[in-house]
Amino acid sequence: MSDQQLEAIRSLLRCVPSGRVTSYGRLAARAGIPRGARVAVAALRQTPDDQPLPWHRVLRADGRIAFATDHPHYAEQLRRLRDEGVVVSGGRVDLSRFGWAEDSPELLLPADD
């Protein structure tokens, strides 16, 4: 993965508004990286601490929180989502209700050729 791809993912994540969520795969696709969910995960993991991101707004494709329920980040993500008004039930968010305008073509970045 390139630095450009990592920054594209981070830039798009900064655009996800409070109270909305997206998935790792959707975030990568918007950044022009088809089938790039793992790249999105890596981009979040590799983000320096001095560049805070709203990481809690990114979920698995089925709307579930990706962390195990006993992981400290699970509780933190759950708290942050609920603080923003996102309903989380059984560790899952209804993407049809809280998903970020996934089909906004103006937000898509072109894929690298």
Contacts in CASP RR format, 6 or more apart in sequence:
PFRMAT RR
TARGET T0000
AUTHOR 0000-0000-0000
METHOD contacts of the structure
MODEL  1
MSDQQLEAIRSLLRCVPSGRVTSYGRLAARAGIPRGARVAVAALRQTPDD
QPLPWHRVLRADGRIAFATDHPHYAEQLRRLRDEGVVVSGGRVDLSRFGW
AEDSPELLLPADD
1 33 0 8 1.000
1 39 0 8 1.000
1 42 0 8 1.000
1 43 0 8 1.000
4 112 0 8 1.000
5 31 0 8 1.000
5 32 0 8 1.000
5 33 0 8 1.000
5 39 0 8 1.000
5 43 0 8 1.000
5 112 0 8 1.000
6 39 0 8 1.000
6 42 0 8 1.000
6 43 0 8 1.000
6 46 0 8 1.000
8 31 0 8 1.000
8 32 0 8 1.000
8 33 0 8 1.000
8 109 0 8 1.000
9 27 0 8 1.000
9 28 0 8 1.000
9 31 0 8 1.000
9 33 0 8 1.000
9 39 0 8 1.000
9 40 0 8 1.000
9 43 0 8 1.000
9 44 0 8 1.000
10 43 0 8 1.000
10 47 0 8 1.000
10 51 0 8 1.000
10 53 0 8 1.000
11 31 0 8 1.000
12 27 0 8 1.000
12 30 0 8 1.000
12 31 0 8 1.000
12 107 0 8 1.000
12 109 0 8 1.000
13 22 0 8 1.000
13 27 0 8 1.000
13 44 0 8 1.000
13 53 0 8 1.000
13 54 0 8 1.000
13 55 0 8 1.000
13 57 0 8 1.000
13 58 0 8 1.000
14 53 0 8 1.000
14 54 0 8 1.000
15 107 0 8 1.000
16 22 0 8 1.000
16 54 0 8 1.000
16 57 0 8 1.000
16 58 0 8 1.000
16 100 0 8 1.000
17 100 0 8 1.000
18 54 0 8 1.000
18 84 0 8 1.000
19 57 0 8 1.000
19 81 0 8 1.000
19 84 0 8 1.000
19 85 0 8 1.000
19 86 0 8 1.000
19 98 0 8 1.000
20 57 0 8 1.000
20 86 0 8 1.000
20 98 0 8 1.000
20 99 0 8 1.000
20 100 0 8 1.000
20 101 0 8 1.000
21 57 0 8 1.000
21 58 0 8 1.000
21 59 0 8 1.000
21 63 0 8 1.000
21 81 0 8 1.000
21 86 0 8 1.000
21 93 0 8 1.000
21 95 0 8 1.000
21 98 0 8 1.000
21 99 0 8 1.000
21 100 0 8 1.000
22 30 0 8 1.000
22 57 0 8 1.000
22 58 0 8 1.000
22 59 0 8 1.000
22 99 0 8 1.000
22 100 0 8 1.000
22 102 0 8 1.000
23 37 0 8 1.000
23 58 0 8 1.000
23 59 0 8 1.000
23 60 0 8 1.000
23 61 0 8 1.000
23 63 0 8 1.000
23 95 0 8 1.000
24 36 0 8 1.000
24 37 0 8 1.000
24 38 0 8 1.000
24 40 0 8 1.000
24 41 0 8 1.000
24 58 0 8 1.000
24 59 0 8 1.000
24 60 0 8 1.000
24 61 0 8 1.000
24 66 0 8 1.000
25 35 0 8 1.000
25 36 0 8 1.000
25 37 0 8 1.000
25 40 0 8 1.000
25 61 0 8 1.000
26 61 0 8 1.000
26 100 0 8 1.000
26 102 0 8 1.000
27 40 0 8 1.000
27 58 0 8 1.000
28 34 0 8 1.000
28 35 0 8 1.000
28 36 0 8 1.000
28 37 0 8 1.000
28 39 0 8 1.000
28 40 0 8 1.000
29 36 0 8 1.000
29 108 0 8 1.000
30 107 0 8 1.000
30 108 0 8 1.000
30 109 0 8 1.000
31 40 0 8 1.000
31 109 0 8 1.000
32 108 0 8 1.000
32 109 0 8 1.000
32 110 0 8 1.000
32 111 0 8 1.000
32 112 0 8 1.000
33 39 0 8 1.000
33 40 0 8 1.000
33 111 0 8 1.000
34 111 0 8 1.000
37 61 0 8 1.000
40 58 0 8 1.000
41 66 0 8 1.000
44 53 0 8 1.000
44 55 0 8 1.000
44 58 0 8 1.000
47 53 0 8 1.000
47 55 0 8 1.000
55 77 0 8 1.000
56 76 0 8 1.000
56 77 0 8 1.000
56 80 0 8 1.000
56 81 0 8 1.000
57 81 0 8 1.000
57 100 0 8 1.000
59 65 0 8 1.000
59 66 0 8 1.000
59 93 0 8 1.000
59 95 0 8 1.000
60 66 0 8 1.000
62 92 0 8 1.000
63 92 0 8 1.000
63 93 0 8 1.000
63 94 0 8 1.000
63 95 0 8 1.000
64 91 0 8 1.000
64 92 0 8 1.000
64 93 0 8 1.000
65 74 0 8 1.000
65 77 0 8 1.000
65 78 0 8 1.000
65 88 0 8 1.000
65 91 0 8 1.000
65 92 0 8 1.000
67 73 0 8 1.000
67 74 0 8 1.000
67 77 0 8 1.000
68 74 0 8 1.000
69 91 0 8 1.000
78 88 0 8 1.000
78 91 0 8 1.000
81 88 0 8 1.000
81 93 0 8 1.000
82 88 0 8 1.000
86 93 0 8 1.000
86 98 0 8 1.000
87 93 0 8 1.000
87 94 0 8 1.000
87 97 0 8 1.000
87 98 0 8 1.000
93 99 0 8 1.000
101 107 0 8 1.000
END
